[in-house]
Amino acid sequence: IGNLTVLEPYRPIFIGVALVAMIFAYRRIFRPVAACKPGEVCAVPQVRKVYKIIFWIVAALILVALAFPYVLPLFY
């Protein structure tokens, strides 16, 4: 997988798609509780907390993936 340089020209597109997906996820997860109807999953506080934790873990992984090609030359 480390030699998959065929996809390198499409890197900016993948970055854009990831950032747009994160923006939509952020808007959906961090919307006010008042926007949720009483029977929906987003109205449950425990679920909201888990969604937020998972969101920040995924955001950190995306940051690592974005920075990896620029930091990697420093190690060899």
C-alpha positions in Angstrom: 0.0 0.0 0.0 3.0 2.3 0.6 3.8 2.2 -3.1 0.3 3.4 -4.3 1.6 6.5 -6.0 -1.0 6.2 -8.7 -3.5 7.9 -6.4 -1.1 10.8 -5.5 -2.6 13.2 -8.2 -6.0 12.7 -6.6 -4.8 13.6 -3.1 -6.3 17.1 -3.1 -9.7 15.7 -4.1 -9.5 13.1 -1.3 -8.5 15.9 1.2 -11.4 18.1 0.0 -13.9 15.2 0.3 -12.7 14.4 3.8 -13.0 18.0 4.9 -16.4 18.4 3.5 -17.6 15.2 5.2 -16.1 16.4 8.5 -18.0 19.8 8.1 -21.3 18.0 7.6 -20.6 15.6 10.5 -19.7 18.5 12.7 -22.9 20.4 11.9 -24.9 17.2 12.5 -23.2 16.2 15.8 -22.9 19.6 17.4 -26.3 21.0 16.6 -28.4 22.1 19.5 -30.5 19.5 21.3 -33.6 21.6 20.5 -33.1 20.6 16.9 -33.7 17.0 17.8 -37.2 15.6 18.2 -37.9 13.7 21.5 -37.8 10.2 20.0 -34.6 10.6 18.0 -31.3 9.2 18.9 -29.6 12.6 19.0 -31.8 13.6 21.9 -30.1 11.0 24.2 -27.2 12.6 26.1 -25.1 9.4 26.2 -25.3 8.9 22.5 -24.4 12.5 21.8 -21.3 12.2 24.0 -20.2 9.0 22.2 -20.7 10.7 18.8 -18.6 13.6 19.9 -15.8 11.4 21.2 -15.8 9.4 17.9 -15.9 12.6 15.9 -12.8 13.9 17.6 -11.0 10.6 17.2 -11.7 10.6 13.5 -10.7 14.2 13.2 -7.4 13.4 14.8 -6.9 10.5 12.4 -7.6 12.7 9.4 -5.1 15.2 10.7 -2.4 12.5 11.0 -3.2 11.3 7.5 -3.0 14.8 6.1 0.3 15.6 7.9 2.0 12.2 7.4 3.4 12.8 3.9 5.0 16.1 5.1 6.4 14.7 8.3 7.6 11.4 7.0 10.8 12.7 5.2 12.0 14.0 8.6 12.4 10.4 9.8 14.7 9.1 7.1 
